Amino acid sequence: MHAPLAPHVHPSAAAPRAGPPELGEAWWPPAAYDRQALPVRMLVFGTGMLLRSLPLALLDAANAAGRAAGRAVLVQSTGRGVADALRAQDGLYTLVERGVEGGAPVERTRLVGAVAGAHVAERDWALVRQRAADPALRVIVSNVTEAGFRLLPADATARADDLAGRVPSGFVGKLAALLAARRDALGDAAPPLVVIPTELVDDNGGALRAMLAAVLRGWPEGPALAAWCARHVHVCASLVDRITTGAPPPEERAALARRLGYDDALLTVAESYALWAVEGDPALLRAALPIDDGARAVFAPSIARFRQRKLRLLNGAHTALAPLALRAGVETVHAAATDPVLGPFLARVLEALAPTTGLPLEEARAYAALVHDRFRNPALAHRWAVIAQQQTAKLRVRVVPALAPGAPPATGGGAVPPALALALAAYLVAARDGELPDDAEAGRAAAHWPAAGASADADA
């Protein structure tokens, strides 16, 4: 049973306050979809900007398109600030999309209404359990960061903790305990439940399945619960591809509040490009989460091509360019992409990497052009000092495989393209000179310089 939609009262009729009025249900347009009539179909672990700018925004867009995709309830496991702010704003927040499309700047602003509520795990665990046991729930999404996406010793007692009224400690333990609670409540009458991790971990679905299996093996009822999960729970890998900028600075937030007419504590600013690719049976996914539009939300039996193009072209270009940008004193990606020297070099890096993706060249080049537009987005202050962290490990995964024997050739003759050779040389010099921030492995590259110098002297 859902509460009736609150009457729309324009904030100008409310009691006066200093500055713009606060965001709340009164701001939801009467002509928009009926939020209160939609069931809660999604439980989300996490409250960050990536979730608000991508999965929740896509859920909202599907509702606006008349697909009745449902609403979401969020669970905050660390702190309580975002959950409390969402409750204060009746689950509403503003999404601002800024970018460059076809060489021209774009900006779009909309109110997102797909959030039904938010819980603080430590305070509201009983309510979270109730959500998990609701047959209307069809999807669980996680974005607990790489630090939280791991097993903890306390996961071994998560079921006992849950049954005793204590909140399980780690994310995997919480998830396993909620699946057990759903099994207890619904048994084999439970409809299919899709679990979609969005953490930036390779094959995050496979990683989560392995962690859940490890937890259940240690529980007395684990084998029976694992068998139930095999029948009713589908863990699907996903890839998220959207850059968010963080909270706007105070002066920008004030300007947006004046323009919007209300004050939003959860202003969410992201680039205009967005992609959420989920791996699994498209029919199963569509039945649980009818948001796929073939462009921003994609369901496919394999998402390997989406992973490969992002890893090789977006992440690879970041990694290839970072040492040169730092040495040139250029602070942000936008500044480098629009620099008269580094900008053309970036184009050559992308052109060199495109044939190494293993994708059809036309598709790879189209995505490379999109990446170039995204890098030129003036609204994103993406700093090279952050991108260059752990540069050696990133280079090994993102760039070096493109040059390894057996990799698709970057040029007709198979030679290393000059742009990539220069990028690798810049990395070696930066490692030698201690210019790579927070890179635990840079010293290994630097250690080879004396031998390289002696070899050069011998050849002279």
N, C-alpha and C positions, 0 to 999 in steps of 0.2 A: 504494500500500500504506500503510495507516494503522496507527500503533502502537495496541496494545490500550489500552482505558480503564484508567487507573490505579486500583488498588483503593482503595475508600473507607475511610480510616482516620480516625476522629474525632480532631481535634487534641488532645483531652484525653489521648490516648495518646502524643503526641509529647513530645520533650524539653521541659522547662519553660523559659520565657523570661519576661522582664519585660514585663508588659502583655499584651494579647490576642495570640494567635498570628497570623502573617501569612496572608493569603489565598493559596490555592493549590488544585490539583486535588482535594485531599482534601475540600474543602468542596463540591464539586459533588455534588448529591443523587443517590444511586443510582437513584432512580425517574425522574429527568429524562431527556431525550433523550441518546442516545449521541453525544457530541460527536465522538469520534475516528472514528466511522463515516461522518461527513459530509465530502464533498470541499470543497476550497477553490474557491468559485465567484465570489468577489468580491475584487478588489484595491482598496485604499482609499488615496488620497493624502491624508494628514492624520491627526492623532491627537487632535483637540480634542474638547471636551465636546459640541459640537453633533453630531458624527458618532457619538459614543458614546451620546448620548441619543435619536437618531432613526434613521438608517439601520441601525446595528448593533443597536439595540434591537428594531427591526421585524424584522430578519433572525432574531434570537433568538426573538421571539414566534411567527414562522411555524414555526420548528423545533419549538418547544414544542407547537404545534397539530398537529404531525404532517405538515407540508407538505414536510419535507426540503429546505429552501431552501438549505442549505449553510452554509459558514463563510467568514470573511474574513481576509485578511492585510493589515496596515496598513503604510504606508511613511511614515516621518518624514524630512522633508528638511531641517529646521532643528533642530539639537540632537539629543539622543538620549534624554532623560529619560523620556518617556512610553513609547517603544518598549521601553526596558530594563525599566521597571516592568511592562509587560504581559508580557514574557517571564518575569520573576521570579514573576508571579502566574499563570502558565500560561494567559494570555489571558483570565482572569476579571476582572470588576469589578462593582461594585454600582451599580445605578441607583435613586435615590430620587426619586420623583415626588410633588410637593406642589402643592396648588392649592385652588381653590374651585369646587365643582360644585353647581349649584342652590342657591347661597347657603351651603353647608356646607363646612367644610374637609375635605380628604381627604389622606391620605398612603399611598403604596404603595412597598414596597421589594422588589427582586428581584435575584438574581444573573444576570448576562448571560454566556452561554457561547458566543457566536457567533464569537469571535475565535480563530483558529487560531495566530496568531503576529504578530510585528511586526519590521520591518526598518528599519535606519538606512540611508538611501540611500547616503551616502558610504562606509559600511562593507560593505554587503550588496548592492551593485548587481547582482552576478552572480546572486544568489538572486532578486532582483526580476525580472530578465530571464527566469529559468526559470519563474517564475509566469506571466508574460505569454505564454509559449510553450505553456503547458499547455492542452490542449483542454478540460479541465474548467472552466477559467475562462470565465465568461460575462458578467461585469460589472466595469467600472472606475468607481469613484466618486471625486470630488475635492471637497475643501474646503480650498483652499490660501490662503484669504482673498483679498480684492480686490487686495491688494498683490502677491500671487504669481500672480494670474490675468491674465497679460499676456505679451506677446512680449518677448523679450530679444535683443540682438544675437547672443549666444552660441547661440541656437537654430539659427542657420544652420549651425553645425558639430556639432550634436547627434548626427547619425548617424555622422559620422567619429569623434567622441569615443567614442561607444558601441563602435564596432568596434575602436577602439584600446585599449579597456579603461578609458577614462576616464568619469566620471559626467557626463552632460549637466547643464548649470547650471540652466536654468529648468524650470518644470513642463511647459509646452507642448513644449519640446524633449525632455524625458524621455518624455512620452506618445508623441510621434511616433516616437522611437527604439524604444519598446516595441512599437508597432504594426508597425514594420519587422521587429523580431525575431520577432514572431508570424507575419508573412507568410513569413519565411524558413523557419520551422520547420514550418508547417502548410499553406502554400500555399492552394489553393482547397478543401482539405479542412477548412479552419477553420470551426467552427460560428459562428453570429452572436455578435458581441460588442457589448454595449451600454455606452456611456460616458455617465455621468450626472454633470454638474457640479452642485454645490449652493451655489456661491458666490452671494452676494447681489448679483447683477448682472442687470439686465433682460434677458430672453431669453438666459440663460447658455449654453443649448445652441447657439443661433445664433452667439453670440460665440466659443465654443470651436471650432465648425466653421470659422469665418472665420480664426481664428488658426492652426489646423492646416493649412488650405489655403495660407496665406501661407508657413508654414514649408516645406511640401512643394514649393512652387513654386521655392524656392531650392536644392533638392537635385538632383543629377544624376539620381537614380532617382525623383525626386518624382512625375512623371506616372504611372509604372507603379504606384507605391505608392498614389497617390490613387485609381487605378482599382480596385485591390484593396480599399481601404477602402470605396469606394462599394458593393462587393458584400458585404462582410463586417462592416462596422463601422457602428453606428447611434448617433449622438450625440444625446441627448435632453435637452431643457430640463427643469428641475425647480424646484420651490418648496419651501423648508423653512420651517415655521412652528412654532417651539418656542422658548421662552425658557429659557436655562440661567443658573444663578446664579454659576458659578465655583466654585473649590475652597472647601469649608466652612472656616470659621475653626478654629483648633486645638481650642478647647473643644468646638465642635459635633462635630468629627471624633472626638474622644475619646469623647464621649457615644454617638455612633453605633457606634463600635467595641465599646463595652461592651454595647450592645444586640444587635449582630449576633453578637458572640462572636469576631470576627476583625478584624484591622487591614487596611484596604484603602487603598493609596496612590493609587488612582484613583477614589475616591468621586465619583460623577457625580450632581449634583442638578439637577433640571429641574422645570418646571411640569407639571401633570397633562395639559394639552392638548398634542396632537401632530398634525402633518400633514406628510406628504411626498407631494406631488403631482408625478407624472412625466408628461411629454407625449410621446406616441408611440402606436404601434399596441399596444393592450392585450394582444392575443394574443402578439405578439413579446416584450413586456416580461414577461408572465407566464411564458413559457417559460424566459426567462433568470433571472428573479427572482420566484419565486412567493410574494410577500409581501402582495399587495394584499388589503385587507379591506373596501374601500369606505368606511372611516372614517378611520383614521390613515394608511393607505397607499392612494393612489388613482392608477390608471393611466387616462389619458384622451387622446383625440386632440388636445384643446386644454385647457390649464390656465389659459386667460385669466381665467375667472371667479374662480379661486382667487387669482390675482395681483391682480385688481382689488379684490376685497373686502379683502384684506390691506393693499394699498397705501392704499385710500381710508379704511377704517375703523380698522384697528389703527395703521398708521403715520400716517395722517391725524389721528387723535385725539391721538396722541403729540405731533405737531407743532403742532396747534392749541392744545393746553393748556400746552405748555412755557413760553412767556414769562409767562403768568399765574402759573403755579406758582412760577417762579423769583422773580417780583416779590413773591409772597406769602410767600416764605421757606419753602416746602414742598419738602423734599429729594427724596422718592421718589414713584413712581407710586402705590404702595399708600397712602401718606399723603394724596395728593391725592384718590384715588378714594373714600376714607373720610372726607374732610373735609366738614363740614356745608355749606360754600359751594361748594368746587370739585367735590365729588362730584356734586351735582345739575347743575352746569354741564357736567361731562363727559357726563352722560346727555343733555343737550340738544344737545351737539356731535354725539354719535353719532346721535341722532334726526335732526339736520339733514343729516348726511353719508349716511345710509342710502339715501335716494332718488336720490343722485347716482352710485351705483355702476353703474347700468345693469342690475342684476340684479333678479329678481322681488323686490318689496318685502318679502314674507314671509321670503325667504331672507336678504336684507340685514339685516333687523331681528333675525332669529335670531342671525346672526353678531355683530351689534352687542351683543346681550345677552351673548354668550359673551365678547366683548372686555371688557365691563364686569366680568364675573366674573374674568377674568384680571388685570385691573388691580387688583382688590381682593385679590389673592393676598398674604397677609402673608409668605409665604416668599420673595418676590422683592424684593430691595432694588434696584430699577431706578431709577437716579438721574437727575433732570431735567437736571443739569449735563452728563451724557453725552448724553442724548437731544437736547439743544438745540444740540449741535455742528453747524456748517454749517446753521443754521436756515433761512437764506434759500433755499438750494438745495433743501432738503427741502420748504419751504412751496410753492415753485414747482411741484414735481412732485406733491405729495400733496394739497394743499388748493386751490390756485388753479384747477386745471382743473375742479374741481367747480362753480366760479362763473363759468366762461367762457361766452360766448354759444354756444348749441348744446348745452351740457351738460344732462343730465337735470335737471329742476327740483327744487330742494330743498323748495319749497313750491308750493302750488297756483297762486299768482300769480307765481311766478318771482322774487320778491324775495330778497335775501340774508338768510338767517335771522339773527336777532339774535345767536345764540351764535357764529356764524362771523364776523360783523361785529366782535364784541368781541374774538375771537381775533386777527383781523387788526390791529385797533387796538392790542392789547397788543404784538404784534410790532413795529409801527412805533415805539411808545414805547420798547420795549427796545432797538431799533436806535439810536434817537436818544440814549439814555442810556448806551450802551456796555455793556449787560447781557447780551449774547449771547456765550457763550464760543466761541472758535475758529470764528468766522464770517467768512470772507474777504470776503463780499459785503455785510455789514451796513452798511458805510460808504456804499454807494450809496443805500440807503434813507434813512440819516441825512442825506445831502446835500440831500434834498428838503424838509427841515423849514423852513429859512429862507424858502424861496419860499412854502411853505404858510402860514407865519405872516404873511408880507406880504400874501398874498391875503386872509387872515382879517381883518387890520387894515383893508384896503381896503373889505371888505364891511360892516364895523361902522358 
